[in-house]
Amino acid sequence: MFEPFPTNYVWNLSINLALEMGGAIGDIDLANRETARAAEAGDSGVDAFFDTWLAMADRVGEMAQDDEAAGNLESAAAKYRRSCAYLITAERMQASDYPPRMQAYADMLATFARYVACNGEPCEMVEIPYADSHYPALFCSAATPENPSPPCMVFCNGLDSVKEMVFLVGLPKALRARGISCLIVDQPGVGGALRANRLPAIVETELWAGKAVDWLEGRADVASGRIGMMGWSLGGYYAPRAAAFEKRFRLCVAWGANHEWGLVQQRRRRNEGENPVPHYWAHVMWVWGQTSLEDFMALSERITLTGVVEQIDVPFLVVHGENDRQIPLEYAYRSHEQAVRSPRADLKIFTPREGGIEHCSADNMEPVRSFIADWIRERFIEMI
């Protein structure tokens, strides 16, 4: 993994994700130089990071607007993409109650919309009805005249990613190249569901995941009998849980085996300082809708796949990086071993030779993204 800040894993991970989303190393190098000293200050240095990356996003976004006004849509799309990546990176690094954060999120949504409009890549911004509200999603169709109703994957986020990040790292494009549509959801606990609609994460992920299936089944351009579920990071808990109890899913992929997320939280509390995002404990309480750390810790005991993975009765793929510093590698083996009812449970550990060894393959997503997309294609072909 590219690690310009030797003492700050959180910042390094964010920078690698920004590069995967389309950020330019020249832009990022300048930002790193401006924030080098602040990186040593931990959470107290995040304001400098936020301001620097926001200014970078604004500069690139202004150039995108100039290109768009001149009718150079391809050039505008390239710059809007970079600006959006920088806005995502800035916004996710701040505390949930930091006042400028909501404006940064709104600016990111607007920038992403301009990127999609200029780029022309299939991406429909939709809302999935849920409870008395809804959660936002991006529907990326692979339908063609020759394949008017392709299969579709539902992709859920982790603890602090957003649907726009998933789009920018190229997963929908990889699936579409293989004739598969993708519905990327800001499920309860992340993105617009949390920020705009105040929907917290829930243990019973099959409830919101089932609503995504309902929505897809209402579309003529989706093969309703070939819908799969996948997620990364904390989505490595969300997706298997959903596939275990929402029986309309026909396959499942865990990109990062978050088998015992609750136990990891208890370990982090004991070890103080293992914070994968800034302001960590305030962040997880915001995500899960808890007002005290004690209440959150009590809830976390229920966030486990033990006794759950055993209920998955469809093809199941677990992928994990050999050097994942957030999710123990042993959990990948555990998820695979406990999938006793799956007709095909596969485990792929990515090694230094291949790349993709860090958390959610932030160091190199291509080999992992390609492997997952190929595996999904093969499983859907077997269902024809």
KAMO-V425721 format. One record per residue. N is the residue number from 0. RES is the residue in one small letter. OMEGA is omega in degrees with one decimal (none if undefined). D_FIRST is the distance of its C-alpha to the first C-alpha in Angstrom with 2 decimals. Layout:
# KAMO-V425721
N & RES & OMEGA & D_FIRST
N & RES & OMEGA & D_FIRST
This chain:
# KAMO-V425721
0 & m & 175.3 & 0.00
1 & f & -173.5 & 3.80
2 & e & 180.0 & 5.95
3 & p & -179.2 & 9.47
4 & f & -172.9 & 11.20
5 & p & -175.8 & 11.29
6 & t & -173.0 & 13.68
7 & n & 179.4 & 12.57
8 & y & -176.4 & 10.02
9 & v & 179.6 & 11.99
10 & w & 179.4 & 11.69
11 & n & 178.8 & 7.97
12 & l & -179.3 & 7.96
13 & s & 179.7 & 10.93
14 & i & 177.0 & 9.77
15 & n & 177.1 & 7.20
16 & l & 177.9 & 10.32
17 & a & 176.8 & 12.54
18 & l & 178.8 & 11.14
19 & e & 178.7 & 11.65
20 & m & 178.9 & 15.05
21 & g & 177.3 & 16.08
22 & g & -179.4 & 15.37
23 & a & -176.9 & 15.99
24 & i & 178.4 & 13.82
25 & g & 175.8 & 17.18
26 & d & -173.0 & 18.02
27 & i & 177.5 & 14.80
28 & d & 177.9 & 15.04
29 & l & 178.9 & 18.59
30 & a & 179.6 & 17.83
31 & n & 179.4 & 15.35
32 & r & -179.2 & 18.19
33 & e & -173.6 & 20.65
34 & t & -174.5 & 18.93
35 & a & -178.8 & 17.51
36 & r & -179.7 & 20.38
37 & a & -179.2 & 20.40
38 & a & -179.3 & 16.86
39 & e & -176.1 & 18.52
40 & a & 179.3 & 21.16
41 & g & -177.2 & 19.29
42 & d & -177.5 & 21.21
43 & s & 177.6 & 23.88
44 & g & -174.4 & 21.66
45 & v & 179.5 & 20.84
46 & d & 178.9 & 23.97
47 & a & 177.1 & 22.75
48 & f & -178.3 & 19.48
49 & f & -177.1 & 21.69
50 & d & -178.6 & 24.25
51 & t & -179.2 & 21.98
52 & w & 176.5 & 20.15
53 & l & 178.6 & 23.55
54 & a & 177.7 & 25.16
55 & m & 178.4 & 22.59
56 & a & 179.9 & 23.24
57 & d & -178.7 & 26.96
58 & r & -179.2 & 26.97
59 & v & 178.7 & 25.29
60 & g & 177.3 & 27.44
61 & e & 177.4 & 30.57
62 & m & 176.6 & 29.90
63 & a & 178.4 & 29.45
64 & q & 177.6 & 32.83
65 & d & 178.7 & 34.41
66 & d & -179.2 & 33.26
67 & e & 179.4 & 34.54
68 & a & 179.5 & 37.84
69 & a & 179.3 & 38.27
70 & g & -179.8 & 37.84
71 & n & -170.2 & 34.62
72 & l & 179.1 & 32.95
73 & e & 178.2 & 30.20
74 & s & 178.7 & 29.13
75 & a & -178.7 & 29.51
76 & a & -178.9 & 27.37
77 & a & -178.8 & 24.43
78 & k & 176.1 & 24.69
79 & y & 178.8 & 25.43
80 & r & 178.7 & 22.22
81 & r & -179.7 & 20.18
82 & s & 179.3 & 22.43
83 & c & 178.6 & 22.05
84 & a & -178.9 & 18.24
85 & y & 177.5 & 18.66
86 & l & 176.8 & 21.44
87 & i & -177.1 & 19.57
88 & t & 179.0 & 16.78
89 & a & -173.2 & 19.57
90 & e & -174.8 & 21.79
91 & r & -177.8 & 19.58
92 & m & -176.0 & 18.73
93 & q & 176.2 & 22.43
94 & a & -175.5 & 25.00
95 & s & -178.1 & 27.01
96 & d & 178.7 & 30.20
97 & y & -171.1 & 29.03
98 & p & -178.0 & 31.71
99 & p & -176.2 & 29.81
100 & r & -178.4 & 27.23
101 & m & 177.0 & 29.71
102 & q & 177.4 & 30.50
103 & a & 178.8 & 26.88
104 & y & 178.5 & 26.72
105 & a & 178.2 & 29.99
106 & d & 178.0 & 28.82
107 & m & 179.3 & 25.73
108 & l & -179.9 & 28.13
109 & a & 179.9 & 30.43
110 & t & 178.4 & 27.79
111 & f & 178.9 & 26.48
112 & a & 177.6 & 30.13
113 & r & 177.8 & 30.68
114 & y & -178.5 & 27.65
115 & v & -178.8 & 29.09
116 & a & -179.0 & 32.56
117 & c & -175.3 & 31.64
118 & n & 178.8 & 29.29
119 & g & 178.5 & 31.78
120 & e & -178.2 & 29.34
121 & p & 179.2 & 31.00
122 & c & -178.5 & 30.09
123 & e & 179.5 & 32.83
124 & m & -170.9 & 32.49
125 & v & 176.6 & 34.45
126 & e & 179.9 & 35.50
127 & i & 178.5 & 35.81
128 & p & -178.5 & 38.84
129 & y & -178.0 & 38.08
130 & a & 177.9 & 40.57
131 & d & -175.4 & 42.45
132 & s & 177.3 & 39.58
133 & h & 170.6 & 36.83
134 & y & -175.6 & 33.10
135 & p & -180.0 & 31.52
136 & a & 173.4 & 29.78
137 & l & 177.4 & 28.89
138 & f & -176.7 & 30.78
139 & c & -171.3 & 29.45
140 & s & 173.4 & 32.25
141 & a & -176.0 & 32.20
142 & a & 175.5 & 36.01
143 & t & 176.1 & 37.93
144 & p & 179.5 & 41.65
145 & e & -177.7 & 41.01
146 & n & -171.0 & 38.90
147 & p & -179.0 & 40.24
148 & s & -178.2 & 38.99
149 & p & 173.1 & 35.58
150 & p & -175.2 & 33.73
151 & c & 172.7 & 31.31
152 & m & 168.9 & 28.26
153 & v & -179.4 & 27.99
154 & f & 178.0 & 24.43
155 & c & -179.0 & 24.04
156 & n & 175.4 & 21.44
157 & g & -175.6 & 19.89
158 & l & -171.7 & 20.56
159 & d & 173.4 & 19.63
160 & s & 178.2 & 18.70
161 & v & -175.2 & 21.52
162 & k & -179.7 & 23.03
163 & e & 176.1 & 22.28
164 & m & -179.9 & 18.50
165 & v & 178.6 & 19.08
166 & f & -174.1 & 21.31
167 & l & 178.4 & 19.07
168 & v & 167.9 & 16.14
169 & g & -179.0 & 18.91
170 & l & 179.0 & 20.00
171 & p & 179.0 & 23.70
172 & k & 178.6 & 23.74
173 & a & 178.4 & 22.44
174 & l & -178.9 & 25.10
175 & r & 177.2 & 27.78
176 & a & -179.8 & 27.34
177 & r & 175.5 & 28.35
178 & g & -176.5 & 31.27
179 & i & 175.9 & 29.89
180 & s & -179.1 & 30.13
181 & c & 172.3 & 27.82
182 & l & 180.0 & 28.77
183 & i & -173.5 & 25.89
184 & v & 161.7 & 27.29
185 & d & -175.8 & 26.87
186 & q & 176.3 & 28.44
187 & p & -179.9 & 30.10
188 & g & 180.0 & 27.69
189 & v & 169.1 & 25.38
190 & g & -177.5 & 25.74
191 & g & 178.1 & 29.32
192 & a & -179.1 & 30.78
193 & l & -173.2 & 29.91
194 & r & -176.3 & 30.17
195 & a & -173.2 & 33.25
196 & n & 176.6 & 34.99
197 & r & 177.5 & 34.10
198 & l & -179.3 & 33.46
199 & p & 175.1 & 31.54
200 & a & 176.7 & 29.62
201 & i & 178.1 & 31.90
202 & v & -173.3 & 31.68
203 & e & -171.8 & 33.77
204 & t & 177.9 & 31.34
205 & e & -178.7 & 33.80
206 & l & 178.1 & 35.99
207 & w & 179.2 & 33.87
208 & a & 177.6 & 32.43
209 & g & 177.3 & 36.03
210 & k & 175.8 & 36.82
211 & a & 177.0 & 34.20
212 & v & 176.9 & 36.00
213 & d & -177.3 & 39.32
214 & w & -179.5 & 38.18
215 & l & 179.9 & 36.93
216 & e & 178.2 & 40.15
217 & g & -178.3 & 42.08
218 & r & 178.7 & 40.66
219 & a & -176.7 & 42.41
220 & d & 176.9 & 39.30
221 & v & 174.2 & 37.47
222 & a & -170.8 & 38.37
223 & s & 179.0 & 39.12
224 & g & -180.0 & 39.16
225 & r & 177.6 & 35.61
226 & i & -179.8 & 33.32
227 & g & -177.4 & 30.12
228 & m & 176.6 & 27.86
229 & m & 177.5 & 24.10
230 & g & 178.3 & 21.51
231 & w & -179.6 & 17.95
232 & s & 177.0 & 16.88
233 & l & 171.1 & 20.33
234 & g & 173.2 & 21.64
235 & g & 166.2 & 21.13
236 & y & -174.9 & 24.20
237 & y & -173.2 & 25.96
238 & a & 177.7 & 26.07
239 & p & 176.9 & 27.38
240 & r & -179.7 & 29.85
241 & a & -178.0 & 31.07
242 & a & 179.9 & 31.49
243 & a & -171.5 & 33.32
244 & f & 172.8 & 36.01
245 & e & -167.4 & 36.14
246 & k & 175.6 & 37.68
247 & r & 174.1 & 37.57
248 & f & -174.4 & 33.91
249 & r & 173.5 & 33.97
250 & l & -176.3 & 30.44
251 & c & 176.0 & 27.32
252 & v & 173.2 & 23.54
253 & a & 178.4 & 21.26
254 & w & -170.2 & 17.59
255 & g & -170.3 & 16.52
256 & a & -179.5 & 19.56
257 & n & -172.7 & 20.71
258 & h & -177.3 & 23.84
259 & e & -176.8 & 24.80
260 & w & 179.2 & 23.35
261 & g & 177.8 & 26.42
262 & l & 177.7 & 26.07
263 & v & 179.3 & 22.51
264 & q & 178.5 & 24.07
265 & q & 176.9 & 26.78
266 & r & 179.2 & 24.42
267 & r & -179.6 & 22.49
268 & r & 178.7 & 25.88
269 & r & -173.8 & 26.85
270 & n & 178.6 & 23.74
271 & e & 176.2 & 23.71
272 & g & 177.6 & 20.57
273 & e & -174.1 & 18.11
274 & n & -178.7 & 17.76
275 & p & 170.8 & 15.05
276 & v & 178.5 & 16.86
277 & p & 177.8 & 19.22
278 & h & -164.2 & 22.84
279 & y & -173.3 & 21.86
280 & w & 174.6 & 25.33
281 & a & -178.8 & 27.07
282 & h & -177.4 & 24.60
283 & v & 177.1 & 25.18
284 & m & 175.2 & 28.90
285 & w & -178.3 & 28.94
286 & v & -174.7 & 27.22
287 & w & 175.4 & 29.64
288 & g & -179.2 & 32.67
289 & q & -176.9 & 33.42
290 & t & 177.8 & 35.17
291 & s & 179.8 & 34.62
292 & l & 179.3 & 31.94
293 & e & 177.8 & 34.51
294 & d & 178.4 & 35.18
295 & f & -178.9 & 31.52
296 & m & 176.9 & 31.12
297 & a & 178.2 & 34.23
298 & l & -174.9 & 32.92
299 & s & 179.9 & 29.59
300 & e & -179.3 & 31.61
301 & r & -174.4 & 32.44
302 & i & -176.6 & 28.89
303 & t & 175.6 & 28.60
304 & l & 174.5 & 28.66
305 & t & -174.7 & 30.93
306 & g & -179.3 & 34.19
307 & v & -179.7 & 32.61
308 & v & 178.6 & 30.62
309 & e & -177.9 & 33.90
310 & q & 179.2 & 35.43
311 & i & -177.9 & 33.17
312 & d & 176.3 & 35.51
313 & v & 176.3 & 33.59
314 & p & -171.4 & 30.83
315 & f & 178.6 & 27.64
316 & l & 173.3 & 24.08
317 & v & 174.3 & 21.36
318 & v & -174.5 & 17.76
319 & h & 176.9 & 15.08
320 & g & -177.4 & 11.69
321 & e & -177.7 & 12.39
322 & n & 177.3 & 9.88
323 & d & -177.4 & 10.76
324 & r & 179.5 & 11.41
325 & q & -179.9 & 13.94
326 & i & -179.1 & 16.10
327 & p & 179.6 & 17.49
328 & l & -178.9 & 17.27
329 & e & -179.7 & 21.02
330 & y & 176.3 & 21.59
331 & a & 177.4 & 20.57
332 & y & -178.6 & 23.28
333 & r & 178.8 & 25.61
334 & s & -179.6 & 25.46
335 & h & -177.1 & 26.07
336 & e & -176.6 & 28.87
337 & q & -179.3 & 30.63
338 & a & -170.4 & 30.85
339 & v & -179.4 & 34.24
340 & r & 179.1 & 35.98
341 & s & 178.1 & 33.49
342 & p & 176.3 & 35.03
343 & r & 177.1 & 31.65
344 & a & -177.3 & 28.73
345 & d & 177.9 & 25.67
346 & l & 176.9 & 22.49
347 & k & 175.9 & 19.37
348 & i & -179.3 & 16.54
349 & f & -172.8 & 13.54
350 & t & 178.6 & 12.68
351 & p & 178.3 & 10.36
352 & r & -177.3 & 13.10
353 & e & -170.6 & 12.82
354 & g & -178.2 & 9.21
355 & g & -173.2 & 8.86
356 & i & -178.9 & 8.46
357 & e & -178.3 & 7.11
358 & h & -178.6 & 9.90
359 & c & 173.8 & 11.63
360 & s & -177.2 & 9.14
361 & a & -180.0 & 7.35
362 & d & -178.0 & 4.50
363 & n & -174.1 & 7.88
364 & m & -171.2 & 11.11
365 & e & -176.9 & 13.70
366 & p & -179.0 & 14.39
367 & v & 177.6 & 14.63
368 & r & -179.7 & 16.61
369 & s & 179.6 & 18.82
370 & f & -179.4 & 19.49
371 & i & -177.9 & 20.52
372 & a & 177.6 & 22.66
373 & d & -179.6 & 24.36
374 & w & 179.6 & 25.12
375 & i & 179.4 & 26.62
376 & r & -177.8 & 28.70
377 & e & -179.1 & 30.08
378 & r & 179.0 & 31.08
379 & f & 177.5 & 32.82
380 & i & 179.5 & 34.66
381 & e & -178.2 & 35.97
382 & m & -178.0 & 37.53
383 & i & none & 39.69
